[in-house]
Amino acid sequence: MANQASPFSDPSLSGRWTGRTVGITGASGALGRALTKALIAEGAWVIALSHSPRPQDQTSMDEAQEWVCWSCGDEHQLDSTLKRIDVLLLNHGINPGGDQCPETLSKTLEVNALSHWRLMQQFESIAERDQTCEQPRELWVNTSEAEIQPALSPGYELSKRLIGELVSLRWNNQTATQRQALRLRKLILGPFRSNLNPIGILTSGFVSKQVIWQANLGVNLIIVTPNPLTYFLMPFVELVRRVYCHALRVNSHDR
């Protein structure tokens, strides 16, 4: 269950995200911790959504103010917490490496794609029902560079391509009213050091700061990678998907 503390109002905090409540899945990982620190520095009240219990040694002001434990498949139990969140950042995931057995692939797809998809629909529904927000809610999905490039893990690549395609479909099929209620952002991140990738080139701290910087600029397709090709390929892929989806889209009233 979530802690019962209420978001504080600290006059010393005047960042872009002051007064906004941000929920981060995968909060106990390297990037989750770095994003938490960066967002708190920007004035946000952060709720960590994690599969792991809160570490006992987390007492720093750079740590999430609230900690909520959950499991994939039980997304509905987060409903009361999601209703309090202004920005939901989907960041949880696993990397099976070279393991390609059916059981591992099923688990990877469940955690990296299907769980994200259910939370996306759940949060979108909450945003559409709530007309009291002064600013639209936001949904950020970390699909990673593996959405379009090899990551030395076939199962990981497959799951990231799936959730990446699903985010693109929602992007391309949102109505004007839905866009006013919920802003979608996609995070395309290159290799950074973490438990999933101990040989990553970038640091999680650098990546998190770049993510927040681009978000502050109003960017929806946020790309942070040392690979220059990604900055060309990813926008091109999104353009192709947009044209394809719009060409084949069937409106519900036409069915």
Backbone hydrogen bonds in HBPLUS format (Angstrom, degrees):
<---DONOR---> <-ACCEPTOR-->    atom                        ^
c    i                          cat <-CA-CA->   ^        H-A-AA   ^      H-
h    n   atom  resd res      DA  || num        DHA   H-A  angle D-A-AA Bond
n    s   type  num  typ     dist DA aas  dist angle  dist       angle   num
A0013-LEU N   A0010-ASP O   2.95 MM   3  5.58 164.0  1.97 122.2 127.4     1
A0018-THR N   A0015-GLY O   3.23 MM   3  5.41 166.1  2.25 114.8 114.5     2
A0017-TRP N   A0042-GLU O   3.16 MM  25  5.46 135.8  2.37 134.9 143.8     3
A0020-ARG N   A0017-TRP O   3.12 MM   3  5.55 160.3  2.16 136.8 135.7     4
A0045-TRP N   A0020-ARG O   3.01 MM  25  6.25 168.1  2.02 154.8 158.6     5
A0086-ASP N   A0021-THR O   2.80 MM  65  5.20 152.6  1.87 138.2 147.6     6
A0087-VAL N   A0021-THR O   3.07 MM  66  6.41 157.8  2.12 153.5 156.3     7
A0022-VAL N   A0045-TRP O   2.83 MM  23  6.12 158.2  1.88 150.7 158.1     8
A0047-ILE N   A0022-VAL O   2.76 MM  25  6.06 164.1  1.78 156.5 160.6     9
A0023-GLY N   A0087-VAL O   2.80 MM  64  6.23 157.4  1.85 159.6 167.5    10
A0089-LEU N   A0023-GLY O   2.76 MM  66  6.03 169.8  1.77 168.1 171.7    11
A0024-ILE N   A0047-ILE O   3.03 MM  23  6.43 155.9  2.09 159.1 164.0    12
A0049-LEU N   A0024-ILE O   2.82 MM  25  5.59 170.7  1.83 145.7 143.2    13
A0025-THR N   A0089-LEU O   3.03 MM  64  6.42 164.4  2.06 165.9 169.7    14
A0029-GLY N   A0026-GLY O   3.21 MM   3  5.74 163.8  2.24 115.6 120.6    15
A0033-ARG N   A0029-GLY O   2.93 MM   4  6.09 160.4  1.97 153.8 158.0    16
A0034-ALA N   A0030-ALA O   3.08 MM   4  6.26 156.1  2.14 142.4 149.4    17
A0035-LEU N   A0031-LEU O   2.79 MM   4  5.96 161.7  1.82 156.4 160.8    18
A0036-THR N   A0032-GLY O   2.98 MM   4  6.09 153.7  2.05 141.0 148.7    19
A0037-LYS N   A0033-ARG O   3.05 MM   4  6.29 163.2  2.07 147.8 151.3    20
A0038-ALA N   A0034-ALA O   2.98 MM   4  6.20 162.7  2.01 148.7 153.5    21
A0039-LEU N   A0035-LEU O   2.86 MM   4  5.96 161.3  1.90 152.5 157.1    22
A0040-ILE N   A0036-THR O   2.97 MM   4  6.09 160.0  2.01 151.4 156.9    23
A0041-ALA N   A0037-LYS O   3.06 MM   4  6.23 151.5  2.15 142.2 150.1    24
A0042-GLU N   A0039-LEU O   2.96 MM   3  4.90 133.8  2.18  93.3 107.0    25
A0044-ALA N   A0039-LEU O   2.97 MM   5  5.43 161.5  2.00 147.1 141.0    26
A0043-GLY N   A0040-ILE O   2.93 MM   3  4.98 159.6  1.97 106.2 110.9    27
A0065-GLN N   A0046-VAL O   3.09 MM  19  5.76 123.5  2.43 139.3 153.2    28
A0066-GLU N   A0046-VAL O   3.31 MM  20  6.64 153.2  2.39 154.9 156.0    29
A0048-ALA N   A0066-GLU O   2.86 MM  18  6.07 169.5  1.87 148.6 144.9    30
A0068-VAL N   A0048-ALA O   2.74 MM  20  5.99 168.5  1.75 171.4 174.8    31
A0050-SER N   A0068-VAL O   2.94 MM  18  6.29 157.6  1.99 158.7 165.7    32
A0070-TRP N   A0050-SER O   3.04 MM  20  6.11 144.9  2.16 137.9 145.3    33
A0058-GLN N   A0055-PRO O   3.30 MM   3  5.69 165.8  2.33 115.6 116.5    34
A0063-GLU N   A0060-SER O   3.10 MM   3  5.53 163.3  2.13 114.2 116.8    35
A0074-ASP N   A0071-SER O   2.94 MM   3  5.55 158.4  1.98 139.7 143.3    36
A0077-GLN N   A0074-ASP O   3.00 MM   3  5.71 152.9  2.07 119.5 126.6    37
A0078-LEU N   A0075-GLU O   2.94 MM   3  5.55 163.3  1.97 119.2 124.8    38
A0079-ASP N   A0076-HIS O   3.19 MM   3  5.46 165.3  2.21 113.0 115.3    39
A0081-THR N   A0078-LEU O   3.00 MM   3  5.26 120.2  2.37 105.0 120.5    40
A0082-LEU N   A0078-LEU O   2.80 MM   4  5.99 164.8  1.82 165.9 171.2    41
A0083-LYS N   A0079-ASP O   3.12 MM   4  6.31 145.5  2.24 148.0 155.8    42
A0084-ARG N   A0081-THR O   2.98 MM   3  5.47 148.3  2.08 111.4 120.7    43
A0085-ILE N   A0082-LEU O   3.09 MM   3  5.09 157.8  2.14 104.1 111.1    44
A0138-GLU N   A0086-ASP O   2.86 MM  52  6.37 155.2  1.92 153.3 160.7    45
A0088-LEU N   A0138-GLU O   2.89 MM  50  6.31 160.4  1.93 155.8 156.1    46
A0140-TRP N   A0088-LEU O   2.82 MM  52  6.17 164.0  1.85 156.7 162.3    47
A0090-LEU N   A0140-TRP O   2.76 MM  50  6.11 161.3  1.79 172.0 167.6    48
A0142-ASN N   A0090-LEU O   3.00 MM  52  6.10 168.0  2.02 168.2 169.3    49
A0099-ASP N   A0096-PRO O   3.20 MM   3  5.55 159.6  2.24 134.8 132.6    50
A0104-THR N   A0101-CYS O   3.07 MM   3  5.45 117.2  2.48 109.0 123.5    51
A0105-LEU N   A0101-CYS O   2.98 MM   4  6.23 164.9  2.01 162.0 167.0    52
A0106-SER N   A0102-PRO O   2.91 MM   4  6.04 157.2  1.96 148.9 155.0    53
A0107-LYS N   A0103-GLU O   3.09 MM   4  6.30 159.4  2.13 144.6 149.7    54
A0108-THR N   A0104-THR O   2.89 MM   4  6.08 158.6  1.94 150.6 156.9    55
A0109-LEU N   A0105-LEU O   2.94 MM   4  6.10 163.1  1.97 151.0 154.8    56
A0110-GLU N   A0106-SER O   2.98 MM   4  6.12 153.7  2.05 143.7 151.5    57
A0111-VAL N   A0107-LYS O   2.94 MM   4  6.14 167.5  1.96 154.3 156.3    58
A0112-ASN N   A0108-THR O   2.87 MM   4  5.74 162.3  1.90 150.9 155.9    59
A0113-ALA N   A0109-LEU O   3.03 MM   4  5.27 143.5  2.17 128.0 135.6    60
A0114-LEU N   A0109-LEU O   2.94 MM   5  6.26 164.6  1.97 157.3 161.4    61
A0115-SER N   A0110-GLU O   2.83 MM   5  5.75 147.3  1.94 155.1 161.0    62
A0117-TRP N   A0113-ALA O   2.89 MM   4  6.14 156.6  1.95 152.4 159.7    63
A0118-ARG N   A0114-LEU O   2.97 MM   4  6.25 156.9  2.03 148.8 153.7    64
A0119-LEU N   A0115-SER O   3.05 MM   4  6.29 162.6  2.09 150.3 155.0    65
A0120-MET N   A0116-HIS O   2.83 MM   4  6.04 151.3  1.91 149.6 158.5    66
A0121-GLN N   A0117-TRP O   3.06 MM   4  6.32 163.8  2.09 149.9 152.6    67
A0122-GLN N   A0118-ARG O   2.93 MM   4  6.11 159.6  1.97 148.1 154.5    68
A0123-PHE N   A0119-LEU O   2.88 MM   4  5.96 166.6  1.90 150.7 153.9    69
A0124-GLU N   A0120-MET O   2.89 MM   4  5.99 155.7  1.95 147.6 155.2    70
A0125-SER N   A0121-GLN O   2.97 MM   4  6.10 154.8  2.04 144.4 150.7    71
A0126-ILE N   A0122-GLN O   3.12 MM   4  6.40 154.1  2.19 143.3 150.1    72
A0127-ALA N   A0123-PHE O   2.92 MM   4  6.16 160.4  1.96 149.2 154.4    73
A0128-GLU N   A0124-GLU O   2.98 MM   4  6.21 154.9  2.05 147.9 154.1    74
A0129-ARG N   A0125-SER O   3.10 MM   4  6.28 147.3  2.21 143.9 152.1    75
A0130-ASP N   A0126-ILE O   3.08 MM   4  6.21 143.8  2.22 148.0 157.1    76
A0137-ARG N   A0181-ALA O   3.09 MM  44  6.17 141.3  2.25 146.1 138.7    77
A0183-ARG N   A0137-ARG O   2.81 MM  46  6.24 162.2  1.84 149.2 153.3    78
A0139-LEU N   A0183-ARG O   2.80 MM  44  6.13 159.0  1.84 164.9 165.8    79
A0185-ARG N   A0139-LEU O   2.85 MM  46  6.14 156.8  1.90 158.9 156.6    80
A0141-VAL N   A0185-ARG O   2.98 MM  44  6.41 154.1  2.05 148.4 154.5    81
A0187-LEU N   A0141-VAL O   2.82 MM  46  5.89 169.7  1.84 146.2 145.9    82
A0143-THR N   A0187-LEU O   3.06 MM  44  6.04 141.0  2.22 147.5 157.4    83
A0144-SER N   A0187-LEU O   3.29 MM  43  6.41 160.3  2.34 153.0 151.9    84
A0147-GLU N   A0144-SER O   3.15 MM   3  6.00 166.2  2.17 120.2 122.9    85
A0145-GLU N   A0189-LEU O   2.93 MM  44  5.27 154.0  2.00 141.3 132.7    86
A0148-ILE N   A0145-GLU O   3.13 MM   3  6.09 160.8  2.16 126.0 128.2    87
A0149-GLN N   A0145-GLU O   3.10 MM   4  6.10 137.8  2.28 142.8 153.9    88
A0157-GLU N   A0153-SER O   2.94 MM   4  6.16 166.3  1.96 164.8 169.1    89
A0158-LEU N   A0154-PRO O   2.96 MM   4  6.11 161.6  2.00 148.2 153.1    90
A0159-SER N   A0155-GLY O   3.06 MM   4  6.25 163.9  2.08 148.6 152.4    91
A0160-LYS N   A0156-TYR O   3.00 MM   4  6.17 157.4  2.05 150.9 157.2    92
A0161-ARG N   A0157-GLU O   2.90 MM   4  6.08 152.5  1.98 150.3 157.8    93
A0162-LEU N   A0158-LEU O   3.08 MM   4  6.29 152.9  2.16 144.2 151.4    94
A0163-ILE N   A0159-SER O   3.11 MM   4  6.41 170.0  2.12 151.9 152.8    95
A0164-GLY N   A0160-LYS O   2.91 MM   4  5.85 150.3  2.00 138.6 148.0    96
A0165-GLU N   A0161-ARG O   2.92 MM   4  6.04 155.8  1.98 145.0 150.4    97
A0166-LEU N   A0162-LEU O   3.02 MM   4  6.28 155.2  2.08 148.0 155.2    98
A0167-VAL N   A0163-ILE O   2.95 MM   4  6.16 157.2  2.00 148.7 153.7    99
A0168-SER N   A0164-GLY O   3.07 MM   4  6.29 158.0  2.12 144.2 150.4   100
A0169-LEU N   A0165-GLU O   2.91 MM   4  6.17 151.0  1.99 146.2 154.2   101
A0170-ARG N   A0166-LEU O   3.06 MM   4  6.37 156.9  2.11 148.0 153.2   102
A0171-TRP N   A0167-VAL O   2.91 MM   4  6.15 159.7  1.95 151.2 157.4   103
A0172-ASN N   A0168-SER O   2.95 MM   4  6.14 161.4  1.99 150.3 154.4   104
A0173-ASN N   A0169-LEU O   3.05 MM   4  6.10 117.7  2.45 137.1 151.9   105
A0173-ASN N   A0170-ARG O   3.23 MM   3  5.11 147.7  2.34  96.8 106.3   106
A0174-GLN N   A0170-ARG O   3.03 MM   4  5.84 115.0  2.47 148.9 156.6   107
A0179-ARG N   A0175-THR O   2.94 MM   4  6.23 154.2  2.01 152.8 159.9   108
A0180-GLN N   A0176-ALA O   3.07 MM   4  6.31 143.1  2.21 141.3 150.9   109
A0181-ALA N   A0177-THR O   3.20 MM   4  6.48 134.8  2.41 137.4 148.9   110
A0181-ALA N   A0178-GLN O   3.13 MM   3  5.10 129.9  2.40  92.9 106.3   111
A0182-LEU N   A0178-GLN O   2.85 MM   4  6.00 146.6  1.97 149.4 158.9   112
A0186-LYS N   A0220-ASN O   2.82 MM  34  6.23 156.9  1.87 164.0 170.8   113
A0222-ILE N   A0186-LYS O   2.85 MM  36  6.03 147.3  1.95 167.0 176.7   114
A0188-ILE N   A0222-ILE O   2.72 MM  34  6.02 172.3  1.72 170.8 173.2   115
A0224-VAL N   A0188-ILE O   2.98 MM  36  6.38 159.6  2.02 154.6 158.7   116
A0190-GLY N   A0224-VAL O   2.70 MM  34  6.04 156.8  1.76 159.3 155.3   117
A0202-LEU N   A0191-PRO O   3.02 MM  11  6.23 175.4  2.02 148.7 147.2   118
A0193-ARG N   A0202-LEU O   2.87 MM   9  6.22 156.2  1.93 164.9 161.2   119
A0194-SER N   A0197-ASN O   3.04 MM   3  4.99 150.7  2.13 108.2 115.9   120
A0197-ASN N   A0194-SER O   3.14 MM   3  4.99 128.7  2.42  91.6 105.1   121
A0200-GLY N   A0197-ASN O   3.23 MM   3  5.58 152.6  2.30 122.7 120.2   122
A0207-VAL N   A0203-THR O   3.10 MM   4  6.39 167.0  2.12 153.5 156.9   123
A0208-SER N   A0204-SER O   2.92 MM   4  6.04 164.9  1.94 148.6 152.6   124
A0209-LYS N   A0205-GLY O   3.14 MM   4  6.30 161.0  2.18 146.5 151.1   125
A0210-GLN N   A0206-PHE O   3.05 MM   4  6.27 155.4  2.11 149.7 156.6   126
A0211-VAL N   A0207-VAL O   2.90 MM   4  6.15 153.6  1.97 151.9 159.7   127
A0212-ILE N   A0208-SER O   3.05 MM   4  6.30 166.6  2.06 152.6 154.8   128
A0213-TRP N   A0209-LYS O   2.93 MM   4  6.05 157.0  1.98 143.9 151.1   129
A0214-GLN N   A0210-GLN O   2.96 MM   4  6.12 164.5  1.99 149.4 152.7   130
A0215-ALA N   A0211-VAL O   2.95 MM   4  6.14 156.0  2.01 147.9 155.4   131
A0216-ASN N   A0212-ILE O   2.87 MM   4  6.04 153.4  1.94 148.1 155.1   132
A0217-LEU N   A0213-TRP O   3.15 MM   4  6.45 132.5  2.39 135.8 148.0   133
A0217-LEU N   A0214-GLN O   3.08 MM   3  5.00 129.5  2.35  92.3 106.1   134
A0219-VAL N   A0214-GLN O   3.09 MM   5  5.54 164.9  2.11 154.7 150.0   135
A0218-GLY N   A0215-ALA O   2.94 MM   3  5.09 153.5  2.01 103.7 112.4   136
A0230-THR N   A0227-ASN O   3.25 MM   3  5.86 142.8  2.40 114.6 122.3   137
A0231-TYR N   A0228-PRO O   3.21 MM   3  5.58 133.2  2.44 105.7 116.4   138
A0232-PHE N   A0229-LEU O   3.04 MM   3  5.38 144.4  2.17 105.7 116.1   139
A0233-LEU N   A0229-LEU O   2.77 MM   4  5.96 174.1  1.77 163.3 165.3   140
A0234-MET N   A0230-THR O   2.99 MM   4  5.57 165.8  2.01 139.2 143.9   141
A0236-PHE N   A0232-PHE O   3.34 MM   4  6.41 154.7  2.41 142.7 150.0   142
A0237-VAL N   A0233-LEU O   2.81 MM   4  6.04 157.4  1.86 155.5 161.8   143
A0238-GLU N   A0234-MET O   2.97 MM   4  6.22 161.3  2.01 153.1 158.0   144
A0239-LEU N   A0235-PRO O   2.96 MM   4  6.16 148.7  2.06 142.2 150.6   145
A0240-VAL N   A0236-PHE O   2.98 MM   4  6.28 160.7  2.02 152.2 156.7   146
A0241-ARG N   A0237-VAL O   2.95 MM   4  6.19 161.4  1.99 151.4 156.6   147
A0242-ARG N   A0238-GLU O   2.92 MM   4  6.06 152.6  1.99 142.6 150.3   148
A0243-VAL N   A0239-LEU O   3.01 MM   4  6.28 165.3  2.03 154.6 157.2   149
A0244-TYR N   A0240-VAL O   2.94 MM   4  6.08 165.0  1.97 151.0 155.7   150
A0245-CYS N   A0241-ARG O   2.81 MM   4  5.92 166.5  1.83 152.3 156.0   151
A0246-HIS N   A0242-ARG O   2.98 MM   4  6.06 165.1  2.00 149.7 154.2   152
A0247-ALA N   A0243-VAL O   2.95 MM   4  6.02 146.6  2.06 142.9 152.1   153
A0248-LEU N   A0244-TYR O   3.19 MM   4  6.37 141.6  2.34 142.9 151.7   154
A0249-ARG N   A0245-CYS O   2.88 MM   4  5.67 117.3  2.28 143.0 157.5   155
A0254-ASP N   A0251-ASN O   2.89 MM   3  5.37 157.2  1.95 114.6 122.3   156
A0255-ARG N   A0252-SER O   3.23 MM   3  5.51 161.1  2.27 106.4 112.1   157
